[in-house]
Amino acid sequence: MALPPLDTPSDSHPLPPLPPRRTLFARALRLRCPGCGGRPLFLTWTRMCPNCPTCGLQLERGEPGYWLGAYFFNLVIMEAVFVAGFVGVLVATWPTPPWTLLQYGTGLLMLLAPLVAFPFSKTLFLAFDLVCRPPTEEDYREPHEAARRPRPAPH
């Protein structure tokens, strides 16, 4: 569903209703737009489109420091992975846990977990923000496909 350009009156096209919370977060976990389920939201693993290519929802909702919430989500995910991994190995190998493996393994895990969780933390925070602060007309732009670099022709 395409929304009108910004210069048209808002009474002619009402805003799309938000889906239930469960749907918002399920879509976010699949790296889709929490509002409509559209994709792709990411140009690369770490670079997000400015708005949803399907519904036009702005993915950065116009406040300075907006993504600090996503960084917080990433930190929580990283700490949960650390605790689950550490306690899981500790319980599975008790009474002789492999301390060296735990020392180096959890360090490596702490380096990789934030990179793996990065896009998920951004979409999950967007879903959380939509629950706390439903979108207004200013949060939508005319949808457009994400620009991709053309591949060079083979020689």
C-alpha positions in Angstrom: 0.0 0.0 0.0 1.6 3.2 -1.1 1.1 6.3 1.0 0.5 9.7 -0.5 3.4 12.2 -0.9 3.9 14.6 2.0 2.2 17.5 0.3 -1.2 15.9 0.1 -3.8 16.2 2.8 -3.7 13.4 5.4 -7.5 13.0 5.6 -7.6 11.3 2.1 -5.3 8.4 3.1 -5.4 7.2 6.8 -2.3 5.7 8.3 -2.1 1.9 8.2 -3.0 0.3 11.6 -0.2 -1.2 13.6 -0.3 -5.0 13.9 -0.4 -6.7 17.3 2.8 -6.6 19.4 3.6 -10.2 18.8 3.6 -9.6 15.0 5.7 -6.5 15.3 8.5 -8.4 17.2 8.2 -11.5 15.0 8.7 -9.4 11.9 11.6 -7.6 13.6 13.3 -11.0 14.3 13.0 -11.9 10.6 14.7 -8.6 9.7 11.5 -7.2 8.1 9.7 -4.0 8.6 7.8 -4.4 11.9 4.9 -2.3 10.6 4.2 -4.0 7.3 6.5 -7.0 7.0 8.2 -5.5 3.9 11.8 -6.1 3.1 14.7 -5.7 2.5 15.5 -3.2 5.3 19.3 -3.7 5.1 21.6 -2.8 2.2 24.4 -4.7 3.9 24.6 -6.5 7.3 25.3 -3.2 9.1 23.8 -0.6 6.8 20.0 0.0 7.0 17.8 1.6 4.3 16.5 5.1 5.2 12.9 3.8 5.0 10.9 0.7 4.4 10.7 0.0 0.6 7.1 -1.3 1.0 5.2 1.1 3.4 7.7 4.0 3.5 8.1 4.0 7.3 11.2 5.9 8.3 13.6 3.5 10.0 15.3 6.3 11.9 12.5 8.1 13.5 14.0 11.6 13.6 15.5 12.0 17.1 19.1 12.6 17.9 20.6 9.5 19.4 17.7 7.4 18.2 19.9 4.3 17.8 21.2 4.3 21.3 18.2 2.1 22.1 19.3 -0.4 19.5 22.8 -0.4 21.0 21.3 -1.1 24.3 19.3 -4.0 22.8 22.6 -5.3 21.3 24.3 -5.1 24.7 21.5 -7.0 26.4 21.6 -9.7 23.6 25.4 -10.0 24.0 25.2 -10.4 27.8 22.4 -13.0 27.5 24.5 -15.0 25.0 27.5 -14.7 27.4 25.6 -15.9 30.5 23.8 -18.7 28.6 27.0 -19.9 27.0 29.1 -19.7 30.2 26.5 -21.3 32.5 25.6 -23.9 29.9 29.3 -25.1 29.5 29.8 -24.8 33.3 26.8 -27.0 34.1 27.4 -29.5 31.3 31.1 -30.1 32.3 30.8 -29.8 36.1 32.9 -30.8 38.3 35.8 -30.3 35.9 34.9 -27.3 33.7 37.4 -26.4 30.9 38.5 -23.1 32.3 40.9 -22.3 29.4 38.1 -23.0 26.8 35.7 -20.8 28.8 38.3 -18.0 29.0 39.1 -17.9 25.3 35.7 -19.2 24.0 33.7 -16.5 25.8 36.1 -13.8 24.7 35.7 -14.9 21.1 31.9 -15.1 21.6 31.9 -11.5 23.0 33.7 -10.3 19.8 31.3 -12.1 17.4 27.9 -11.7 19.2 27.6 -8.0 18.7 28.2 -8.3 15.0 25.8 -11.1 14.6 23.1 -9.4 16.7 23.5 -5.9 15.1 20.7 -6.0 12.5 18.4 -7.8 14.9 18.9 -5.2 17.6 18.0 -2.4 15.2 14.8 -4.0 14.0 13.8 -5.1 17.5 14.3 -1.6 18.9 12.2 -0.2 16.0 9.4 -2.6 16.9 9.7 -1.6 20.6 9.7 2.1 19.6 6.5 1.5 17.5 4.8 0.0 20.5 5.8 2.9 22.8 5.4 5.6 20.2 2.9 4.7 17.4 3.9 6.3 14.0 2.4 9.5 12.7 2.1 10.8 9.2 5.6 12.4 9.5 7.1 9.0 10.1 6.2 7.9 6.5 7.9 8.7 3.2 7.0 7.6 -0.3 8.3 4.0 -0.6 11.1 3.3 -3.1 13.4 0.4 -3.8 16.7 0.5 -2.1 19.5 1.5 -4.5 22.0 -1.2 -5.2 25.3 -0.8 -6.9 25.2 -2.2 -10.4 27.6 -5.1 -11.0 30.3 -4.5 -13.5 29.8 -6.3 -16.8 32.1 -9.4 -17.2 34.9 -8.9 -19.6 
